[in-house]
Amino acid sequence: MKRTKVAVFQKAKTGNKECGDSYFYSETENEFVCALADGLGSGEFAKESSEIVINIIKENINYPVEELVKKCNGKLIGKRGTVLAILKIDFNTKSYSISSIGNVGVMTITSGNNRKRNIPNAGYLAGFNRKFKVTREPLENEMNFIMYTDGVTNKELSENYFLDKEVERITKTYALKSENFRNDDTTLIAVRYNHN
């Protein structure tokens, strides 16, 4: 029985064929992991960098968030660079870990409709040694996690449809209500945790 539901909205910057954002999510018996990477700039080279990062996470899915970020950073030497958010939910300890570097955001919404935005680490990953923090919090039942790249605006994130219990409705409403013209690649991932 799956404990998470996921819905995704993604659209390239107006005028571009390729979206420079890449994402991946997976649920196993013990954990759920979701990663969202936004390659710097837009188009083909941005896509290359964001895909490198996502592939590393796929291959090393069992590693803790700190290790995943370090591994991703090491592979980006000489590449364009990427901003990145990783969410890991541990079903056994009933906790979640978040790390975001640069302007990829994560917002949590509890069943009591309390929204909290994770404060990202400044900068981006490009192979340089850097410090970054990982936030660990206890998991509550019926939580929403919203992960988004910088095409999603602050105004949009304050909308009430993000409180919806159905993640499909969140992404569909976003698609209908958000701007049609895109100044940037846009990815919005809505995750619902529900322990049965």
C-alpha positions as CSV (number, residue, x, y, z in Angstrom):
1,M,0.0,0.0,0.0
2,K,1.5,3.3,-1.1
3,R,1.9,6.0,1.6
4,T,2.5,8.9,-0.8
5,K,0.7,10.3,-3.7
6,V,2.5,12.5,-6.2
7,A,1.3,14.9,-9.0
8,V,3.6,17.0,-11.2
9,F,3.2,20.0,-13.4
10,Q,6.0,20.9,-15.8
11,K,6.4,23.5,-18.6
12,A,9.4,24.9,-20.4
13,K,10.2,28.6,-20.6
14,T,8.1,30.2,-23.4
15,G,10.0,29.8,-26.7
16,N,12.1,26.8,-25.5
17,K,11.6,23.2,-26.6
18,E,13.5,21.7,-23.6
19,C,12.7,22.3,-20.0
20,G,15.9,22.6,-18.0
21,D,14.3,21.1,-14.9
22,S,14.5,17.4,-14.1
23,Y,12.9,15.4,-11.3
24,F,12.6,11.9,-9.8
25,Y,10.6,10.3,-7.1
26,S,10.4,6.8,-5.7
27,E,8.7,5.0,-2.8
28,T,10.1,1.9,-1.2
29,E,8.9,-0.1,1.8
30,N,11.0,2.1,4.1
31,E,11.2,5.5,2.5
32,F,10.1,8.0,-0.1
33,V,12.6,10.2,-1.9
34,C,11.9,13.1,-4.3
35,A,14.5,15.3,-6.0
36,L,14.0,18.4,-8.2
37,A,16.9,19.9,-10.1
38,D,17.0,23.1,-12.1
39,G,20.0,23.5,-14.4
40,L,21.3,27.1,-14.5
41,G,20.0,29.0,-17.5
42,S,17.5,27.2,-19.7
43,G,17.4,24.8,-22.7
44,E,19.7,21.9,-23.6
45,F,22.8,22.6,-21.4
46,A,20.6,23.3,-18.3
47,K,18.8,20.0,-19.0
48,E,22.2,18.2,-19.2
49,S,23.2,19.4,-15.7
50,S,19.9,18.7,-14.1
51,E,19.7,15.2,-15.6
52,I,23.3,14.4,-14.3
53,V,22.1,15.2,-10.7
54,I,18.9,13.2,-11.0
55,N,20.7,10.2,-12.3
56,I,23.1,10.2,-9.4
57,I,20.2,10.3,-7.0
58,K,18.5,7.4,-8.8
59,E,21.7,5.3,-8.5
60,N,22.4,6.2,-4.8
61,I,18.8,6.3,-3.6
62,N,19.6,4.7,-0.2
63,Y,22.2,7.3,0.8
64,P,21.2,10.0,3.3
65,V,20.4,13.5,2.0
66,E,23.9,14.9,2.9
67,E,25.7,12.2,0.9
68,L,23.4,12.7,-2.1
69,V,24.1,16.4,-2.2
70,K,27.9,15.8,-2.0
71,K,27.8,13.2,-4.7
72,C,25.8,15.4,-7.0
73,N,28.1,18.4,-6.4
74,G,31.2,16.2,-7.3
75,K,29.8,15.3,-10.7
76,L,29.2,18.9,-11.8
77,I,32.8,20.0,-12.1
78,G,33.1,21.7,-15.5
79,K,29.3,21.7,-16.1
80,R,26.9,24.5,-16.0
81,G,25.7,24.0,-12.4
82,T,22.4,23.2,-10.8
83,V,20.1,24.2,-8.0
84,L,18.6,21.3,-6.2
85,A,16.0,20.2,-3.6
86,I,15.8,16.8,-2.0
87,L,13.0,15.5,0.2
88,K,13.3,12.2,2.0
89,I,10.6,10.7,4.1
90,D,11.6,7.9,6.5
91,F,8.5,5.8,7.3
92,N,10.3,3.9,10.1
93,T,11.4,6.9,12.2
94,K,8.4,9.0,11.0
95,S,10.6,11.9,10.1
96,Y,11.5,13.8,6.9
97,S,14.7,15.5,5.7
98,I,14.9,18.4,3.3
99,S,17.9,20.1,1.7
100,S,17.6,22.8,-0.9
101,I,20.4,24.7,-2.6
102,G,19.5,27.8,-4.6
103,N,16.1,28.9,-5.8
104,V,14.4,25.5,-5.7
105,G,11.9,25.6,-2.9
106,V,10.1,23.2,-0.6
107,M,7.0,24.0,1.4
108,T,5.3,21.8,4.0
109,I,1.6,22.0,4.8
110,T,0.3,20.2,7.9
111,S,-3.2,18.8,8.3
112,G,-4.0,21.9,10.3
113,N,-3.1,24.0,7.2
114,N,0.1,25.4,8.6
115,R,2.4,26.3,5.8
116,K,6.2,26.4,6.3
117,R,8.8,27.1,3.7
118,N,12.2,25.5,4.0
119,I,14.9,28.2,3.9
120,P,17.2,27.2,1.1
121,N,21.0,27.3,1.2
122,A,22.4,30.1,-1.0
123,G,24.2,29.5,-4.3
124,Y,24.2,26.4,-6.5
125,L,26.1,23.1,-7.1
126,A,29.0,23.3,-9.5
127,G,31.7,21.1,-8.1
128,F,33.0,23.5,-5.4
129,N,33.3,22.5,-1.8
130,R,30.5,24.2,0.1
131,K,28.6,23.9,3.3
132,F,24.9,23.2,3.3
133,K,22.3,22.4,5.9
134,V,19.7,19.6,6.1
135,T,16.4,20.2,7.9
136,R,15.0,17.2,9.8
137,E,11.5,17.3,11.3
138,P,9.0,14.8,12.7
139,L,6.5,13.6,10.1
140,E,2.8,14.3,10.7
141,N,0.0,12.3,9.1
142,E,-1.8,13.9,6.1
143,M,1.0,16.3,5.2
144,N,1.5,18.0,1.8
145,F,5.0,18.7,0.5
146,I,5.2,21.2,-2.4
147,M,8.5,21.3,-4.3
148,Y,8.9,24.0,-7.0
149,T,11.4,25.7,-9.2
150,D,11.6,29.5,-9.6
151,G,8.9,29.7,-12.3
152,V,6.4,29.3,-9.4
153,T,5.8,32.7,-7.8
154,N,5.4,33.6,-4.1
155,K,1.9,34.9,-4.8
156,E,0.9,31.6,-6.4
157,L,2.3,29.7,-3.3
158,S,0.0,31.6,-1.0
159,E,-3.1,30.3,-2.9
160,N,-5.6,28.2,-0.9
161,Y,-5.7,25.3,-3.4
162,F,-2.3,24.2,-2.1
163,L,-4.2,23.0,1.0
164,D,-6.1,20.5,-1.0
165,K,-5.9,16.8,0.1
166,E,-5.8,15.6,-3.6
167,V,-2.4,16.3,-5.2
168,E,-3.9,16.0,-8.7
169,R,-6.2,18.9,-8.0
170,I,-3.3,21.0,-6.8
171,T,-1.3,20.6,-10.0
172,K,-4.4,20.9,-12.3
173,T,-5.6,24.1,-10.5
174,Y,-2.1,25.5,-10.8
175,A,-2.0,24.7,-14.5
176,L,-5.3,26.6,-15.0
177,K,-4.6,29.6,-12.7
178,S,-0.9,30.2,-13.4
179,E,0.5,32.5,-16.0
180,N,0.5,31.1,-19.6
181,F,3.6,33.0,-20.6
182,R,6.6,31.6,-18.8
183,N,9.7,33.7,-18.0
184,D,11.4,30.6,-16.7
185,D,11.2,26.8,-16.8
186,T,8.5,25.8,-14.2
187,T,8.1,22.5,-12.3
188,L,5.7,22.0,-9.4
189,I,5.6,18.7,-7.5
190,A,2.8,18.1,-5.0
191,V,3.4,15.1,-2.6
192,R,0.8,13.9,-0.1
193,Y,1.8,11.7,2.8
194,N,-0.9,9.6,4.4
195,H,-0.2,6.8,6.8
196,N,-3.0,4.3,6.6
